[in-house]
Each structure stands twice: as structure tokens, then as C-alpha cells.
């Protein structure tokens, strides 16, 4: 008997089998969950990757910047599941102009794109799924420690700070419906999204030197397991929390 037996989970953000979200989906299935994936923009790629999971789940197109796709999401999920118990937000993107040391010169157009996709989407995705969460449930998002200014991370760092605040306000406003909202702040994992961040290799060296438990940048399973735990009933009174899964680096001094 798995910790997600009978749970129905929506997982966003699967792009390759190196994605943290892929491992969330895999472990969730092994723990007894039924899942639906979303994909954008490469639907056919995610459909191929989905076949590598223990059971091949449905894959729905979802552009979180498209109000029509958000409005239709609950109906499209209902074709496969009779409700939702959990939502995984693993979505983040910023134009290259908003990264890589260009912080002081980034235009609002590029900042707005980063914030809409990486921050506001936590609220818009949650609200799109809310009609299917009639008995409550768990929303879990993925974070990267926004308490510091990281080299090259720039406006994505600002977007992550907004994501952390957004999760707390969602926790406040949805608690009455028995919906928990938490984030997993993961150490750096070598995913396709990470490769698009200028200077990402600097993170690899930092974690290797300073994380007291050590950190394998190729292993997405530790943050994925934390996400699955938060989706389960083992954290019934935890909301508005940021769970660090980074080998302990966040707790170390300079």
C-alpha cells in the first residue's frame, strides 16, 4: 500500500526524464496515484516521455499564460479523472534577457513574462484545478532559494521570491477549503531548464563544496520524494511552508 493510494494528481512541468516533475510522476504512480500530465509547448515530446513512466498517463496541453486553456483545464482533466487530490506546479521560465547578469537593463516586457509564467501561474493553475478539489487536497510547487541573490539568476530570482509569497497567500485563502499549499526548495538539478540559466555550473561547484549532506546534481529523486510526501496525507497540518531539499546548504553560513 503506497502513501498516495487512491490519490488523483495533476503534474505539470515534465519535459524530459531528467525533470524533477518526471520523477514526481514516477514515484507518485509507484505509491498508488493516478496522474495526468500537462505539456507546453512540446506536447508530442512529453507524450513520448510519458511512455517511460510505470503506466502511461494522459497528457494535456496547458499554456499557463493562455486564459482559455486554463478555463478549460478542469473539464479536460474530468475526461480522465473524477476529481483531484493534488496539483504539482513545476513551471518556470524567463527570457534570456532577464538572466545572466543583465538585471539592471532588463525591460518590463521580459520581467513581466518571467513573473507571469514563474509566479502568477501558481495562483492561476491552482484556481483552474480548484473545481476538482472539492474534498481539499495538496498543491506543491518547486522553488529555488529566493533569500539570496544568485549569480546570473537575476529576474528569475525575483520571480521565485514572488512564488514564495504567492504560496503563503494561497495557503491563507484556501485553508478553509482544506487545501494545503507548500513549496519544495530544491538544490540545483541538471535539467533542461537549468541548462538555460547562464552560470549554472557555478551552482554545481558551490553545492559540492558546502552542502553538509553532499549533493548530486544529476539526482532529481530527493526533491521528487519530498513533493510526493507533501502530496500525501502525512502532512495534514502543514501549509504555507518551504521544505528545503538541498543537502542542507541553505542553513550554512558564509
CORHU-V136971 format. One record per residue. N is the residue number from 1. SS is DSSP state (alpha for helix, beta for strand, coil for the rest). D_FIRST is the distance of its C-alpha to the first C-alpha in whole Angstrom. Layout:
n->N ss->SS d_first->D_FIRST
n->N ss->SS d_first->D_FIRST
This chain:
n->1 ss->coil d_first->0
n->2 ss->coil d_first->4
n->3 ss->coil d_first->7
n->4 ss->coil d_first->8
n->5 ss->coil d_first->7
n->6 ss->coil d_first->10
n->7 ss->coil d_first->12
n->8 ss->beta d_first->15
n->9 ss->beta d_first->17
n->10 ss->beta d_first->21
n->11 ss->beta d_first->21
n->12 ss->coil d_first->25
n->13 ss->coil d_first->27
n->14 ss->coil d_first->26
n->15 ss->coil d_first->29
n->16 ss->coil d_first->28
n->17 ss->coil d_first->25
n->18 ss->coil d_first->27
n->19 ss->coil d_first->26
n->20 ss->alpha d_first->24
n->21 ss->alpha d_first->22
n->22 ss->alpha d_first->21
n->23 ss->alpha d_first->19
n->24 ss->alpha d_first->18
n->25 ss->alpha d_first->17
n->26 ss->alpha d_first->16
n->27 ss->alpha d_first->13
n->28 ss->alpha d_first->12
n->29 ss->alpha d_first->12
n->30 ss->alpha d_first->10
n->31 ss->coil d_first->7
n->32 ss->coil d_first->7
n->33 ss->coil d_first->11
n->34 ss->beta d_first->14
n->35 ss->beta d_first->17
n->36 ss->beta d_first->21
n->37 ss->beta d_first->23
n->38 ss->beta d_first->27
n->39 ss->beta d_first->29
n->40 ss->coil d_first->33
n->41 ss->coil d_first->36
n->42 ss->coil d_first->34
n->43 ss->alpha d_first->32
n->44 ss->alpha d_first->33
n->45 ss->alpha d_first->32
n->46 ss->alpha d_first->28
n->47 ss->alpha d_first->28
n->48 ss->alpha d_first->28
n->49 ss->alpha d_first->26
n->50 ss->alpha d_first->23
n->51 ss->coil d_first->24
n->52 ss->coil d_first->22
n->53 ss->coil d_first->19
n->54 ss->coil d_first->16
n->55 ss->coil d_first->17
n->56 ss->coil d_first->20
n->57 ss->coil d_first->20
n->58 ss->beta d_first->23
n->59 ss->beta d_first->26
n->60 ss->beta d_first->28
n->61 ss->beta d_first->31
n->62 ss->coil d_first->32
n->63 ss->coil d_first->35
n->64 ss->coil d_first->34
n->65 ss->coil d_first->38
n->66 ss->coil d_first->38
n->67 ss->alpha d_first->38
n->68 ss->alpha d_first->38
n->69 ss->alpha d_first->35
n->70 ss->alpha d_first->34
n->71 ss->alpha d_first->35
n->72 ss->alpha d_first->33
n->73 ss->alpha d_first->30
n->74 ss->alpha d_first->28
n->75 ss->alpha d_first->30
n->76 ss->alpha d_first->29
n->77 ss->alpha d_first->25
n->78 ss->alpha d_first->25
n->79 ss->coil d_first->26
n->80 ss->coil d_first->23
n->81 ss->coil d_first->21
n->82 ss->coil d_first->21
n->83 ss->coil d_first->21
n->84 ss->coil d_first->20
n->85 ss->coil d_first->17
n->86 ss->beta d_first->18
n->87 ss->beta d_first->21
n->88 ss->beta d_first->22
n->89 ss->beta d_first->25
n->90 ss->coil d_first->26
n->91 ss->coil d_first->30
n->92 ss->coil d_first->33
n->93 ss->coil d_first->37
n->94 ss->coil d_first->40
n->95 ss->coil d_first->43
n->96 ss->alpha d_first->45
n->97 ss->alpha d_first->48
n->98 ss->alpha d_first->45
n->99 ss->coil d_first->44
n->100 ss->coil d_first->46
n->101 ss->coil d_first->49
n->102 ss->coil d_first->50
n->103 ss->alpha d_first->49
n->104 ss->alpha d_first->52
n->105 ss->alpha d_first->53
n->106 ss->coil d_first->50
n->107 ss->coil d_first->51
n->108 ss->alpha d_first->50
n->109 ss->alpha d_first->49
n->110 ss->alpha d_first->47
n->111 ss->alpha d_first->45
n->112 ss->alpha d_first->44
n->113 ss->alpha d_first->42
n->114 ss->alpha d_first->40
n->115 ss->alpha d_first->40
n->116 ss->alpha d_first->39
n->117 ss->alpha d_first->36
n->118 ss->alpha d_first->35
n->119 ss->alpha d_first->35
n->120 ss->alpha d_first->36
n->121 ss->alpha d_first->33
n->122 ss->alpha d_first->31
n->123 ss->alpha d_first->32
n->124 ss->alpha d_first->33
n->125 ss->alpha d_first->30
n->126 ss->alpha d_first->28
n->127 ss->alpha d_first->31
n->128 ss->alpha d_first->30
n->129 ss->alpha d_first->27
n->130 ss->alpha d_first->27
n->131 ss->coil d_first->28
n->132 ss->coil d_first->25
n->133 ss->coil d_first->23
n->134 ss->coil d_first->24
n->135 ss->coil d_first->22
n->136 ss->coil d_first->22
n->137 ss->beta d_first->19
n->138 ss->beta d_first->20
n->139 ss->beta d_first->22
n->140 ss->beta d_first->22
n->141 ss->beta d_first->25
n->142 ss->beta d_first->26
n->143 ss->beta d_first->30
n->144 ss->coil d_first->32
n->145 ss->coil d_first->34
n->146 ss->coil d_first->37
n->147 ss->coil d_first->38
n->148 ss->coil d_first->40
n->149 ss->coil d_first->43
n->150 ss->coil d_first->41
n->151 ss->coil d_first->44
n->152 ss->coil d_first->44
n->153 ss->coil d_first->41
n->154 ss->alpha d_first->44
n->155 ss->alpha d_first->43
n->156 ss->alpha d_first->39
n->157 ss->alpha d_first->39
n->158 ss->alpha d_first->41
n->159 ss->alpha d_first->38
n->160 ss->alpha d_first->35
n->161 ss->alpha d_first->37
n->162 ss->alpha d_first->37
n->163 ss->alpha d_first->34
n->164 ss->alpha d_first->33
n->165 ss->alpha d_first->35
n->166 ss->alpha d_first->34
n->167 ss->alpha d_first->30
n->168 ss->alpha d_first->32
n->169 ss->alpha d_first->34
n->170 ss->alpha d_first->31
n->171 ss->alpha d_first->29
n->172 ss->alpha d_first->32
n->173 ss->alpha d_first->33
n->174 ss->alpha d_first->29
n->175 ss->alpha d_first->28
n->176 ss->alpha d_first->29
n->177 ss->alpha d_first->27
n->178 ss->coil d_first->24
n->179 ss->beta d_first->24
n->180 ss->beta d_first->23
n->181 ss->beta d_first->25
n->182 ss->beta d_first->25
n->183 ss->beta d_first->26
n->184 ss->beta d_first->25
n->185 ss->beta d_first->28
n->186 ss->beta d_first->27
n->187 ss->coil d_first->30
n->188 ss->coil d_first->31
n->189 ss->coil d_first->30
n->190 ss->coil d_first->32
n->191 ss->coil d_first->31
n->192 ss->alpha d_first->33
n->193 ss->alpha d_first->34
n->194 ss->alpha d_first->35
n->195 ss->alpha d_first->37
n->196 ss->coil d_first->39
n->197 ss->coil d_first->40
n->198 ss->coil d_first->43
n->199 ss->coil d_first->43
n->200 ss->alpha d_first->39
n->201 ss->alpha d_first->40
n->202 ss->alpha d_first->41
n->203 ss->alpha d_first->38
n->204 ss->alpha d_first->37
n->205 ss->alpha d_first->40
n->206 ss->alpha d_first->39
n->207 ss->alpha d_first->35
n->208 ss->alpha d_first->36
n->209 ss->alpha d_first->39
n->210 ss->alpha d_first->37
n->211 ss->coil d_first->34
n->212 ss->coil d_first->33
n->213 ss->coil d_first->30
n->214 ss->coil d_first->31
n->215 ss->coil d_first->30
n->216 ss->coil d_first->29
n->217 ss->coil d_first->31
n->218 ss->coil d_first->29
n->219 ss->coil d_first->25
n->220 ss->coil d_first->24
n->221 ss->alpha d_first->20
n->222 ss->alpha d_first->21
n->223 ss->alpha d_first->22
n->224 ss->alpha d_first->19
n->225 ss->alpha d_first->16
n->226 ss->alpha d_first->18
n->227 ss->alpha d_first->18
n->228 ss->alpha d_first->14
n->229 ss->alpha d_first->14
n->230 ss->alpha d_first->17
n->231 ss->alpha d_first->15
n->232 ss->coil d_first->13
n->233 ss->alpha d_first->13
n->234 ss->alpha d_first->14
n->235 ss->alpha d_first->18
n->236 ss->coil d_first->19
n->237 ss->coil d_first->22
n->238 ss->coil d_first->23
n->239 ss->coil d_first->25
n->240 ss->coil d_first->28
n->241 ss->coil d_first->27
n->242 ss->beta d_first->27
n->243 ss->beta d_first->25
n->244 ss->beta d_first->27
n->245 ss->beta d_first->25
n->246 ss->coil d_first->28
n->247 ss->coil d_first->29
n->248 ss->coil d_first->31
n->249 ss->alpha d_first->34
n->250 ss->alpha d_first->34
n->251 ss->alpha d_first->35
n->252 ss->coil d_first->38
n->253 ss->coil d_first->41
n->254 ss->coil d_first->44
